[in-house]
Amino acid sequence: MSAESQKTAVNLKMKIVLVVDDFFNFRLTMKNMLRSFAINYIDDASTGEEAIRKLSVRKYDIILCDYNLGPGKSGQQVLEEAKFREYINYSSIFIMVTAENTREMIMGAAEYEPDDYLMKPFAKEVLEKKIKNIIEKKENFKEIDKSLINHDYSQAITLCEALMEKSPRNLSELMKLKGEILIKKGSYQEASEFYNKVLVMGDVVWAELGTGKANFMLGKYEEAKNIFENVITKNDKIMSAYDYLAKIMIKLNNPKDAQQILMKATSISPKAILRQKNLGNIAYSNEDYSVAESSFKSAVEQGKNSCFKSPSDYTSLAKTLVQRDASEEGLDILNDAIKAFPNNSDARLHVSVTESYVYTKMNKTEEAVKSMAEAQKLAKEFEGPISTEIMLDLAKAHIIMGDEDKGTEIIKNIVRGNHDNDEMLDNVRLVFKETGMAAKGENIISVAREEIIKLNDEGVNLAQEGKLAEAIAYFEKAAAQLPDNKIINANAAQVLMIYMKQNGKNEQQLINAKIYLDRVRKIDETYVDIPLLLSLYRELVPEVNDGK
């Protein structure tokens, strides 16, 4: 036996494996196969829900998951949730096992990129070879993974480059990972240059996609548009290209083109719930209520066992049905939402607000007033922040019911918290359009945005003048008033950390800086200044694990 084979055998012996299948006999067969490879640590789960519970409390090196798990979560939804909740990382191995080979299944599962597929039935030699091949590819990624978990992107890139210099067999995977990390780090120009160097060596799809993403983040929308269109022309099954192309069309103020792109994408891969939601929202804003209805119905159906299930799927569908002159059906959907989210205060609030809107559209004033009163009561009792989406619906309901002052005041607060969020501002504009206040609403948005820009500039000027103590007091007050504004919170964190670098660490200031930093990451983890802020934080607390 070669040294390489011995090394692989040792690695297999120490691996922790989860087998997910709804048939006991198949799980038993799989476990016997794995034991024949000298693997000792094997867990199993009979449902998607059980698999997620086990993934949430234990780190598995290898997950072998059947696609069709009977009632409940599918294998695709297990993979979807495991990645979303970061139960698995880059060095984890996820193999999708299936007896199906339908296009919907393959495209749906491929959206979340399992490491490989196994078609039933298969020999144990096939399973062993697949596992060993993937382990061999991923063995180098352990240390990189640790850096990524800690959001230490600079260290992760350094580790990638060190491994790349050795010209390993998995050089392509390392290069692809380096590009992805550069994007996460916010080094978009560097990422673009790196991807272009790769493309000089050959026609590499992931590098082409990476170049498009980098150009998109740099605001080079026409260049990015050409790249993604070229990718789709060569291979119309690369779904992320459609998603980015739709985003670009929104940036270029072509929402109808964005809708057409997503309609094509969902026809190819209909089981991607987030894309269905996005298509529904864009179609609704385009007043194409037929497409919106179809998309939101898909989102509701797919969401029944998905981690992306949301009350807004139901309320969006209900509002769309109102536009389709099917208000009674809309009310039925809202009743379904309450059943789908029992004892959920967020859902109850969302449903009450939407009920008020539906009843108003039905000219049932008494019921509308009753629902609005219930919504206001729930809002006062609500623990924690109320989502911006619900607040927008609440504002719209107030305006439609004749309380324009209350509605516009809510919207002003939303704009103050999202003054740099183009997507949210477009949602605000849609509310004003639906309530017949388009021109007046534009003025309200402009005034509220200018107020925050001025407020932020005053704090930045204090910091630039070296008045850091004053800048801290200024931004902490602003952040208390605007907890959802990422720019204000980012600047609050930054001035605190710069002050501590100059004057020494202070425990309470460190706590405050971390609070502001966590807010920014929660609002927008792709925010371009996050790597800088994390780097400053690590300088003050070098051993910290600042992962989620």
VENLIN-V494854 format. One record per backbone hydrogen bond with DSSP energy under -0.5 kcal/mol. CO is the residue of the C=O (numbers start at 1). NH is the residue of the N-H. If there is no record, write none. Layout:
BEGIN
CO_NH + CO_NH
END
This chain:
BEGIN
2_6 + 3_7 + 4_8 + 5_9 + 6_10 + 7_11 + 8_12 + 9_13 + 10_14 + 12_15 + 13_40 + 15_17 + 15_41 + 16_61 + 16_62 + 17_43 + 18_20 + 18_64 + 19_21 + 19_45 + 20_66 + 22_24 + 23_27 + 24_28 + 25_29 + 26_30 + 27_31 + 28_32 + 29_33 + 30_34 + 31_35 + 32_36 + 33_37 + 34_37 + 34_39 + 35_38 + 40_42 + 41_17 + 43_19 + 45_21 + 47_51 + 48_52 + 49_53 + 50_54 + 51_55 + 52_56 + 53_57 + 54_57 + 54_58 + 58_60 + 61_93 + 62_18 + 63_65 + 63_95 + 64_20 + 65_97 + 67_69 + 67_75 + 73_48 + 74_78 + 75_79 + 76_80 + 77_81 + 78_82 + 79_83 + 80_84 + 81_85 + 82_87 + 82_88 + 83_86 + 89_92 + 92_94 + 93_63 + 93_95 + 94_96 + 94_115 + 94_116 + 95_65 + 95_97 + 96_118 + 97_67 + 98_120 + 102_106 + 103_107 + 104_108 + 105_109 + 106_110 + 107_111 + 109_112 + 110_113 + 116_96 + 118_98 + 118_120 + 123_126 + 123_127 + 124_128 + 125_129 + 126_130 + 127_131 + 128_132 + 129_133 + 130_134 + 131_135 + 132_136 + 133_137 + 134_138 + 135_139 + 138_141 + 139_142 + 141_145 + 142_146 + 143_147 + 144_148 + 145_149 + 146_150 + 147_152 + 148_151 + 151_153 + 152_156 + 153_157 + 154_158 + 155_159 + 156_160 + 157_161 + 158_162 + 159_163 + 160_164 + 161_165 + 163_166 + 163_168 + 164_167 + 168_171 + 170_174 + 171_175 + 172_176 + 173_177 + 174_178 + 175_179 + 176_180 + 177_181 + 178_182 + 179_183 + 180_184 + 181_185 + 182_186 + 182_187 + 183_186 + 186_188 + 187_191 + 188_192 + 189_193 + 190_194 + 191_195 + 192_196 + 193_197 + 194_198 + 195_199 + 196_200 + 197_201 + 198_201 + 198_202 + 202_204 + 203_205 + 204_208 + 205_209 + 206_210 + 207_211 + 208_212 + 209_213 + 210_214 + 211_215 + 212_216 + 213_217 + 214_218 + 215_220 + 216_219 + 219_221 + 220_224 + 221_225 + 222_226 + 223_227 + 224_228 + 225_229 + 226_230 + 227_231 + 228_232 + 229_233 + 230_234 + 231_235 + 235_238 + 237_239 + 238_241 + 238_242 + 239_242 + 239_243 + 240_244 + 241_245 + 242_246 + 243_247 + 244_248 + 245_249 + 246_250 + 247_251 + 248_252 + 249_254 + 250_253 + 254_258 + 255_259 + 256_260 + 257_261 + 258_262 + 259_263 + 260_264 + 261_265 + 262_266 + 263_267 + 264_268 + 265_269 + 269_272 + 271_273 + 272_276 + 273_277 + 274_278 + 275_279 + 276_280 + 277_281 + 278_282 + 279_283 + 280_284 + 281_285 + 282_286 + 283_288 + 284_287 + 287_289 + 288_292 + 289_293 + 290_294 + 291_295 + 292_296 + 293_297 + 294_298 + 295_299 + 296_300 + 297_301 + 298_302 + 299_303 + 300_304 + 301_304 + 302_305 + 303_306 + 306_309 + 310_313 + 310_314 + 311_314 + 311_315 + 312_316 + 313_317 + 314_318 + 315_319 + 316_320 + 317_321 + 318_322 + 319_323 + 320_324 + 321_326 + 322_325 + 326_330 + 327_331 + 328_332 + 329_333 + 330_334 + 331_335 + 332_336 + 333_337 + 334_338 + 335_339 + 336_340 + 337_341 + 339_342 + 341_344 + 343_345 + 344_348 + 345_349 + 346_350 + 347_351 + 348_352 + 349_353 + 350_354 + 351_355 + 352_356 + 353_357 + 354_358 + 355_359 + 356_360 + 357_361 + 358_362 + 359_364 + 360_363 + 363_365 + 364_368 + 365_369 + 366_370 + 367_371 + 368_372 + 369_373 + 370_374 + 371_375 + 372_376 + 373_377 + 374_378 + 375_379 + 376_380 + 377_381 + 378_382 + 382_384 + 387_391 + 388_392 + 389_393 + 390_394 + 391_395 + 392_396 + 393_397 + 394_398 + 395_399 + 396_400 + 397_401 + 398_403 + 399_402 + 402_404 + 403_407 + 404_408 + 405_409 + 406_410 + 407_411 + 408_412 + 409_413 + 410_414 + 411_415 + 412_416 + 413_417 + 414_418 + 415_418 + 416_419 + 418_421 + 420_422 + 421_425 + 422_426 + 423_427 + 424_428 + 425_429 + 426_430 + 427_431 + 428_432 + 429_433 + 430_434 + 431_435 + 432_437 + 433_436 + 437_441 + 438_442 + 439_443 + 440_444 + 441_445 + 442_446 + 443_447 + 444_448 + 445_449 + 446_450 + 447_451 + 448_452 + 449_453 + 450_454 + 451_455 + 452_456 + 453_457 + 454_458 + 455_459 + 456_460 + 457_461 + 458_462 + 459_463 + 460_464 + 461_465 + 462_467 + 463_466 + 466_468 + 467_471 + 468_472 + 469_473 + 470_474 + 471_475 + 472_476 + 473_477 + 474_478 + 475_479 + 476_480 + 477_481 + 478_482 + 482_485 + 484_486 + 485_489 + 486_490 + 487_491 + 488_492 + 489_493 + 490_494 + 491_495 + 492_496 + 493_497 + 494_498 + 495_499 + 496_500 + 497_501 + 498_502 + 499_503 + 500_504 + 506_510 + 507_511 + 508_512 + 509_513 + 510_514 + 511_515 + 512_516 + 513_517 + 514_518 + 515_519 + 516_520 + 517_521 + 518_522 + 519_523 + 520_524 + 524_527 + 527_530 + 529_533 + 530_534 + 531_535 + 532_536 + 533_537 + 534_538 + 535_539 + 536_540 + 537_541 + 541_544 + 544_546
END
